[in-house]
Amino acid sequence: MNKKTSEEDNTIIMSDEYLSESGVQGGKIIAEKLSLGCFIVGIPFLIIGLYALFSMLFNLGYPTNTAIIIGALLVTVIGLLLILGGYSIYRTKHVKN
C-alpha cells in the first residue's frame, strides 16, 4: 500500500502493517465491551434462574409446571454460558504471549 494522505483529517496511512495493528486494537476494544456486556446480562439471568429452581425445589410457592421448569433451566444455562463466555473473552484478552 502506498503512502496516502487524507485531505479531511491529514492522517497518513503508512503501510498495511499499521492497518492490521489498528484492526487488532479495535478488536481488543470490542472484546472488552463484549465481555463486560456478557457479565452484565449473564449474572441476572443466572440469579433469576437459580432463584426459580430453588423456589421450586424447596416448595416456596413458585408454580411447578413443566414449562416453568424448562424455562428456569434455560435461563440458568443461558446465564451460566454468558458468564463463562465473558470470562473466557476477558482472560484471553489479558493473557500475555
C-alpha positions as CSV (number, residue, x, y, z in Angstrom):
1,M,0.0,0.0,0.0
2,N,1.3,3.4,-0.9
3,K,1.6,6.4,1.3
4,K,-1.6,8.4,1.1
5,T,-2.8,11.5,2.9
6,S,-6.4,12.2,3.6
7,E,-7.3,15.8,2.9
8,E,-10.1,15.9,5.5
9,D,-8.2,15.0,8.7
10,N,-4.5,14.9,7.5
11,T,-3.8,11.4,8.7
12,I,-1.2,9.3,6.9
13,I,-1.6,5.6,6.4
14,M,2.0,4.3,6.3
15,S,1.6,0.7,5.3
16,D,-0.6,-2.5,5.7
17,E,1.2,-3.2,9.0
18,Y,-0.2,-0.2,10.7
19,L,-3.7,-1.0,9.3
20,S,-3.5,-4.5,10.8
21,E,-2.3,-3.2,14.1
22,S,-5.2,-0.7,14.3
23,G,-7.6,-3.6,13.5
24,V,-6.1,-5.6,16.4
25,Q,-6.6,-2.6,18.7
26,G,-10.2,-2.2,17.6
27,G,-10.8,-5.9,18.2
28,K,-9.4,-5.6,21.7
29,I,-11.8,-2.6,22.5
30,I,-14.8,-4.6,21.1
31,A,-13.8,-7.6,23.2
32,E,-13.6,-5.6,26.3
33,K,-17.1,-4.2,25.8
34,L,-18.4,-7.6,24.8
35,S,-17.0,-9.3,27.9
36,L,-18.5,-6.6,30.2
37,G,-21.9,-7.0,28.4
38,C,-21.8,-10.7,28.9
39,F,-21.2,-10.3,32.7
40,I,-23.9,-7.6,33.0
41,V,-26.5,-9.7,31.2
42,G,-25.4,-13.2,32.5
43,I,-25.4,-12.5,36.2
44,P,-29.1,-11.5,36.4
45,F,-30.0,-14.5,34.2
46,L,-28.2,-16.8,36.4
47,I,-29.6,-15.4,39.6
48,I,-33.2,-15.4,38.3
49,G,-32.9,-19.0,37.1
50,L,-31.3,-20.3,40.3
51,Y,-34.0,-18.4,42.4
52,A,-36.7,-20.1,40.4
53,L,-35.1,-23.5,40.7
54,F,-34.5,-23.3,44.4
55,S,-38.1,-21.9,44.9
56,M,-39.5,-24.9,43.1
57,L,-37.2,-27.4,44.9
58,F,-38.0,-26.1,48.4
59,N,-41.7,-25.5,47.6
60,L,-41.7,-21.8,48.4
61,G,-44.9,-21.1,46.4
62,Y,-43.3,-20.9,42.9
63,P,-45.5,-22.8,40.4
64,T,-44.0,-26.1,39.2
65,N,-45.4,-27.0,35.8
66,T,-43.2,-28.4,33.1
67,A,-42.9,-25.2,31.1
68,I,-41.7,-23.1,34.0
69,I,-39.2,-25.8,35.0
70,I,-37.8,-25.9,31.5
71,G,-37.8,-22.1,31.3
72,A,-35.9,-21.8,34.6
73,L,-33.3,-24.3,33.4
74,L,-32.9,-22.5,30.2
75,V,-32.5,-19.1,31.9
76,T,-29.9,-20.6,34.3
77,V,-28.0,-22.3,31.5
78,I,-28.0,-19.1,29.3
79,G,-26.8,-17.0,32.3
80,L,-24.0,-19.5,33.0
81,L,-22.9,-19.6,29.4
82,L,-22.9,-15.8,29.2
83,I,-20.7,-15.6,32.3
84,L,-18.3,-18.3,31.1
85,G,-18.1,-16.6,27.7
86,G,-17.4,-13.2,29.2
87,Y,-14.7,-14.7,31.4
88,S,-13.2,-16.5,28.5
89,I,-13.0,-13.3,26.4
90,Y,-11.6,-11.4,29.3
91,R,-9.0,-14.0,30.1
92,T,-7.8,-14.4,26.5
93,K,-7.6,-10.6,26.1
94,H,-5.3,-10.3,29.1
95,V,-3.1,-13.3,28.5
96,K,0.4,-12.3,27.5
97,N,2.1,-14.5,25.0
